[in-house]
Amino acid sequence: HDFLRLIPQSFPSLDDVHMINDVPQASKQPTNTPIIFPRLRDLSIQSCHMDYAKQLLTDELCQLPGLRFLRINWPLVVSLTNDFTNAATRLA
């Protein structure tokens, strides 16, 4: 959570992220502070640990309002959505 919060704070104009990190998050304690990527348009999480993908895609406090392109491995999607039965990942 701390790592992802630092990215938009340090690089507010960031519009393209390719995350490569297969190490689990050290701290998985959720916070009440929103993590907003205001200009992020292209996100590639094909080579990241599931912890980061889960936080980016299912955490209500993580916001990607400008996201247009998402690259993610299919097995990771199936796992995150619990084979598309997880209510948190369904579109309303």
N, C-alpha and C positions, 0 to 999 in steps of 0.2 A: 504494500500500500504506500509506503513512504517513497519507494523508488518511482512509482508512477506519478505520484503527486509532484515530485521534483521536475519532471519533464516539462509540463506546461508552464510551471513557474519560471524555469530557466530559459525556455525557448517559446515564448508566447506566440510567435509567428510561424511556428512549425506546421507544415502542411503535409508532410510525407514521413511515415515511420515504418521502418523494417526492423522488427524486433527479432533478435537471435539470442536466445537465452534458455538453455534447457535445465537450469538450476531452479528448484522450487523457491518460492518466496520465503524469506527468513521470518518475516512478521506477517501474519495473516489476520491480525486484529483489525477489524473494520473501524473506521472513524466516521464522525458526523460531518466532516469537511468535504464538500464536493470536489471532485477532480474533473475539471472541464478542459477539453482540448478544443478551443473555439475555432481554430482554422484548419484542423486536421481533416484532410480530404481523402488520403490514401493510407490505409493501414494494412501492413503485411505481418501476420502473426503465424506464419507457416512453420517457423523454427523456434517457437517459444514454448516454455513449460505451460501446462494447462492452468496453473495458478494465475498467470498473467492474462491469458485469454478469458478465463472466467471473470476476473475482475473487470476487464475492459468491456465485456459483452453482457454481463448479467448484473453487475453492481448498479443499483439505482442511483448511487452518488457519482458514478463515472458517466460523464456526458460527452458524446461525440456528435454535436449538432450539425457539423458540416460534412460528415463522412459520406463519401460517394463510392469508394472502392474498398472492398474488404477481401483480403486474401488469407485463407485459412485452410488447413488440411481437413478433409472430410471426416476422418476418424475422430478428430478433435471436436468437430461440430456434433457428431453423434454422441460422443461422451458428455459434452457440456449440456446437451439437451435431454440426456437420458433417453436416447432414441426418439426424440421429438415428443416426449410426454411431460417434460418439465414445464410447469405453468410460467415460471419466471422468464422463459425464453420464447414464449409464444407471442405472436403479434396480436394486439388487441383489435 
